[in-house]
């Protein structure tokens, strides 16, 4: 991964409000399980409208940073710390959100490729190969391959015959994308895993479920390692 680490642009959520909220949480020593100040108080202290603040809190709820309910208010659910001193605090939060998302996706993705290898119809196998070839072409051309990657994995999810795989994984991805357009400002984070997708498609099409599961695990491991490398910085 070349180039400097930069903050990702927010797609639907105001980045400056996130920055200020993270700084407030760190400055006040709020820990997981602690209740945050009320929305009214937070909005006043951050100098923003309650609407903009609520957008951030709603997005954070979707990726597990906070939990919210009418009786208990807003409670911090995951650590927000300043321990990664070489990065802006929001990048640390972003990385940890991505890692939590990957942890939930992992068993779903691995089981999906295993079932696809077993149950995919001939037409579904053809679609998987077609989507893989499109992904390879986008990647080799140096184009933005992210949409092709999503289409490839969606073809695998669809081929299982169980729509819940695609629905749940899409919900997880959208929850993360609500806050971050690109992880750490790197639109091609995980690019090094793309060549493995050819072998993954070949294993699924050949009905080699365990080989497909092993390759999917390697892809997820490498993506997680890339995220951790950003968090840890130069050694």
C-alpha positions in Angstrom: 0.0 0.0 0.0 1.8 3.1 -1.2 1.2 6.7 -0.4 0.4 8.6 2.7 -2.4 7.7 5.1 -5.2 10.2 4.7 -8.6 10.4 6.3 -11.5 8.9 4.2 -14.2 11.3 3.1 -17.5 10.7 4.8 -20.3 9.7 2.5 -23.3 10.5 4.5 -21.9 11.5 7.9 -20.1 14.7 8.7 -16.4 13.9 9.3 -15.7 17.0 11.3 -18.4 16.1 13.8 -16.9 12.6 14.1 -13.5 14.1 14.7 -14.7 16.4 17.4 -16.8 13.6 19.1 -13.9 11.2 19.2 -11.7 13.9 20.7 -14.3 14.6 23.4 -14.6 11.0 24.3 -10.9 10.6 24.6 -10.5 13.8 26.6 -13.1 12.8 29.1 -11.9 9.3 29.5 -15.2 7.7 28.5 -14.8 3.9 28.4 -16.9 1.1 27.0 -20.0 0.7 29.2 -20.0 4.4 30.1 -22.9 6.6 29.1 -22.2 9.6 26.8 -23.6 13.0 27.7 -27.1 13.7 26.4 -27.6 14.6 22.7 -28.5 18.2 23.8 -25.3 18.5 25.8 -23.1 17.0 23.2 -24.5 19.2 20.5 -24.0 22.3 22.6 -20.4 21.3 23.5 -19.5 20.4 19.9 -21.2 23.5 18.5 -23.4 21.5 16.0 -27.1 20.9 15.5 -28.7 17.8 17.1 -29.5 16.6 13.6 -25.8 16.4 12.6 -24.9 14.8 15.9 -27.7 12.3 15.6 -26.4 11.3 12.1 -23.0 10.4 13.6 -24.5 8.5 16.6 -26.8 6.6 14.3 -24.0 5.6 12.0 -21.8 4.6 15.0 -24.6 2.4 16.3 -24.6 0.5 13.0 -21.0 -0.4 13.3 -21.0 -1.1 17.0 -19.2 1.9 18.4 -22.2 2.9 20.5 -25.4 1.4 21.6 -28.6 3.5 22.0 -31.9 2.9 23.6 -34.6 5.2 25.0 -34.0 4.2 28.7 -30.3 4.0 28.9 -29.3 6.8 26.5 -26.2 6.4 24.4 -23.5 4.1 25.8 -20.0 3.6 24.4 -19.8 0.0 23.2 -16.3 -0.2 21.8 -13.0 1.4 22.9 -12.2 4.9 21.5 -8.6 5.7 22.6 -5.7 7.9 21.7 -3.2 5.1 21.9 -2.3 5.2 18.1 -0.5 8.4 18.3 0.9 8.5 14.8 -2.7 8.5 13.3 -5.6 10.9 13.7 -7.9 9.4 16.3 -10.7 9.0 13.9 -8.5 6.7 11.7 -8.0 4.4 14.8 -11.8 4.3 15.3 -12.3 3.7 11.6 -9.8 0.8 11.6 -11.3 -0.8 14.6 -14.8 -0.5 13.0 -13.5 -2.3 9.9 -12.0 -5.1 12.0 -15.2 -5.6 13.8 -17.1 -5.7 10.5 -14.6 -8.3 9.1 -14.9 -10.4 12.3 -18.7 -10.8 11.7 -18.4 -11.3 8.0 -15.8 -14.0 8.3 -17.9 -17.0 9.2 -20.6 -15.8 6.7 -18.2 -15.5 3.8 -16.4 -18.7 4.5 -19.6 -20.8 4.8 -21.0 -19.1 1.6 -18.1 -20.2 -0.6 -18.3 -23.7 0.9 -22.0 -24.0 0.1 -21.6 -22.4 -3.3 -19.0 -25.1 -4.2 -21.5 -27.7 -3.2 -24.8 -26.3 -4.4 -24.3 -23.8 -7.3 -26.1 -24.6 -10.5 -24.1 -24.7 -13.8 -25.6 -21.3 -14.7 -24.5 -19.9 -11.3 -21.0 -21.2 -11.8 -20.8 -19.5 -15.2 -21.9 -16.2 -13.5 -19.2 -16.6 -10.9 -16.5 -17.1 -13.6 -17.8 -14.1 -15.5 -17.8 -11.9 -12.5 -14.3 -13.1 -11.6 -13.0 -12.3 -15.1 -14.5 -8.8 -14.9 -12.8 -8.3 -11.6 -9.5 -9.4 -12.9 -9.8 -7.1 -15.9 -10.7 -4.1 -13.8 -7.8 -4.8 -11.4 -5.2 -5.4 -14.1 -6.3 -2.2 -15.9 -5.6 -0.2 -12.7 -9.3 0.8 -12.6 -11.5 1.0 -9.5 -12.3 -2.7 -9.0 -14.5 -2.3 -5.9 -17.8 -2.6 -7.7 -16.6 -5.7 -9.6 -15.4 -7.2 -6.4 -18.8 -6.8 -4.8 -20.5 -8.2 -7.9 -18.2 -11.3 -7.7 -18.9 -12.0 -4.1 -22.6 -11.4 -4.7 -22.6 -14.0 -7.4 -21.2 -16.5 -4.9 -23.7 -15.5 -2.2 -26.6 -15.9 -4.7 -25.4 -19.3 -5.8 -25.8 -20.7 -2.3 -29.6 -20.6 -2.7 -29.9 -18.9 0.7 -30.6 -15.2 0.2 -29.6 -14.4 3.9 -25.9 -14.6 3.0 -26.1 -11.8 0.6 -28.6 -9.8 2.7 -26.6 -10.0 5.9 -23.2 -9.3 4.3 -24.6 -6.4 2.3 -26.1 -4.9 5.5 -22.7 -5.1 7.2 -20.9 -3.5 4.3 -23.5 -0.7 4.0 -23.2 0.0 7.7 -19.5 0.6 7.4 -19.9 2.5 4.1 -22.5 4.8 5.7 -19.5 6.4 7.6 -16.5 5.7 5.4 -16.4 5.9 1.6 -13.0 4.3 1.6 -11.1 2.8 4.6 -8.4 5.2 5.7 -8.7 7.2 2.4 -7.3 4.1 0.6 -9.8 3.2 -2.1 -7.8 0.1 -3.0 -7.2 -1.3 0.5 -7.0 -5.1 0.0 -5.8 -4.8 -3.6 -3.2 -7.5 -2.9 -5.9 -10.1 -2.4 -7.5 -9.7 -5.8 -5.3 -12.2 -7.6 -6.4 -14.9 -5.1 -10.0 -14.4 -6.3 -9.2 -16.3 -9.5 -8.2 -19.4 -7.5 -11.3 -18.9 -5.3 -13.6 -18.9 -8.3 -11.9 -21.9 -9.8 -12.3 -23.8 -6.5 -16.0 -23.0 -6.2 -16.7 -23.9 -9.8 -14.8 -27.2 -9.4 -16.9 -28.1 -6.3 -13.8 -27.9 -4.0 -15.5 -26.5 -0.9 -12.7 -26.9 1.6 -10.2 -25.4 -0.8 -12.6 -22.5 -1.4 -13.0 -22.0 2.3 -9.2 -21.9 2.8 -8.8 -19.3 0.0 -11.6 -17.1 1.4 -10.0 -17.3 4.8 -6.7 -16.2 3.4 -8.3 -13.3 1.6 -10.0 -12.1 4.8 -6.7 -12.7 6.8 -4.8 -10.5 4.3 -7.5 -7.8 4.4 -7.4 -7.7 8.2 -3.6 -7.6 8.2 -3.7 -4.6 5.9 -6.1 -2.8 8.2 -3.9 -3.6 11.2 -0.8 -2.4 9.4 -2.4 1.0 8.9 -3.2 1.1 12.6 0.3 0.1 13.7 2.1 2.3 11.3 5.8 2.0 10.4 7.6 -0.4 12.8 
